[in-house]
Amino acid sequence: LILKNPRAGMDEIDVYITRTNGYEQIILGDNRELHLRKIPHRYSVFPLRLAPGEEVKITSRLINRIGATDAEWEVYSDTHFTRFSLIESLWWGLFVGFVLSLFFYSVPILIGAKDFKLTLFFGLYVLSSLIYQLSVNGTLYSFGFSASYINHITLLFGIFFGLFTVL
């Protein structure tokens, strides 16, 4: 089984799996290094191998300093998790591609209108929107950015996104 926390930006997750012969600790979250995980993914995920008829108790300690804390765990089989990850990556790729294609389509029109401020604000709006979305959904974490940088990027580009929306 693969267990996944549905919130991509959780800061720290400590999972304790109690079995009849002891317990296992799994350390997840964005404040932890990605290469230390058994499954490097933008979500906090871990594999759980069970023997036939085995019962386990899962206890979680969750810390999230920015945003909501989600204590839910979703359970997937290997094939369903792979399908979920591929489809979600496809949708994010289509979203980013669609936004960038509209941006590159609109820039020559805005430049032709000879309104430098509008062109600048529109460009900064699109840039801040994309970077904010990629930092919030965990994509920057999966590229190896540390959590402190991601928190600063999320805050800074969230403010820029709001500011350029108004402007």
Buried (B, 14 or more C-beta within 10 A) or exposed (E): EBBBBEBBBBBBBBBEBEEEEEEEEBBBBBBBEBEEBEBEBBBBBBEBEEEEEEEEEEEBEBEBEBEEEBEEBBEBEEEEBEEBBEEEEEEBEEEBEEBEEEBEEBBEEBEEEEEEEEBEBBBBBBBBBBBBBBBBBBBBBBEEBBBEEBBEBBEBBBEBBEEBEEE
